[in-house]
Amino acid sequence: MISPDVNTIFLPISADTVQEAHFCRTYAGLVAAVGYLAMRFLYSSSKVQIGTVVLYITTVMIISKIFSFIYDGYTTIAIVTFFVAIAFAIGLYTLQKSRKNELDYNL
């Protein structure tokens, strides 16, 4: 995800074009986020909200997209998906904070 060469032993995918490299790095961000969250679910005693899970996955995918811009350059679809992911993460964070303020803890 953060190495200059996309073709590694961890992802057995051969990326020959820039579009394939962007896809591989985004997929690597998804795998890293899901792996982290699986460990968090296994070893955590507290409940984790689904909005937090989706926010973590989106944030790690955004970080991997930034490394994709650094190492692989820019394409139109990569820039569009980057900004859509940022808008989605901001919207999800805002919605999560507004719902947290509306919860009634006197159940």
N, C-alpha and C positions, 0 to 999 in steps of 0.2 A: 504494500500500500504506500509506503513512504520511501521505497528504494528507487533509484533512477531507472533500473531495468525492470520491466513488467514481467518478463518471462523468468520465473523462479520455480523452485521445486515445490513451493507451497501451493501455488495455483497452477495446475497443469494445463494452462491455456497458452497458446501461441498467438501473441498479438503482433500483427504485421503492419497494421495501419493505425493512424492516430485515433480513429473512432473506436477501434477494438481496444486500444490502450485505455481510453477513457472509460469504456465499459468494464474492463478488468479492474481498474482502480476503484470504481464505484462498487463493484461486486465485492472486492476485498474489504471495503469499508463496511458493507453489510455483514460479511462473515465475521469481522472483528467485533462489531457491535453485538451481534447475536451471541457470539462466544462469551463476551464479557457479561451480557445479561443472563445467560444460562448459568454461569458461575455465581452471579449475584443471587439468582433465584434459589440455587442449590444450598448456598451457605448463609443465607440471610434469614433471620427470625422475624423480620417485619414484613408486612405486606407492601408490595410495590404496585402502584397504580399503572394501568395500561397506558395512560397518557405519558407517564414518565418513560416507559419502555419505548414507545414510538419516538419520543423526543430524543432519547439517547441514540437510537438507531439513525435518525435523521441527522443528528449532530456529527456522528462519526462519518456518515456518508458525505457530509459537507466538507469535513476535514480531508477526507481522501480525495474529494474533487479538487480541493486547493492544491494538493500535491500533484494531481493530474495536470492542472494548469501549469505548474512549475516545470514538470519534467516532459510533458507531452504537447504543450501548446494549447491553443484555443480553437474550438470549433463552435459553430453557431448553436448546435443542439446542446453542447456541453455548457455553454453560458446560460442558455435558457433553463436547462434543468437545475443549474446551480442557483439561479435566482428564484425559481419556483420552490426549491428545497428550503432556501432561506425564508421565503414568505410563509411556507408551511410551518417551519420551526417557530417562527415568531408568532404566528397565529395560534399554534398549539400551546406555546408557553403562556400567551395572554389568556387563552381560554382556560387553561389549567389553573392559573392564578385567580381568575375571576370566580371559578367554581369553588376553589378552596375557601374563598372568603364568604361564599354563600352556604357552606355546609353547616348544618345544625348539629352541634356536638352534644346536645341534651337529649339523647335518644333513650 
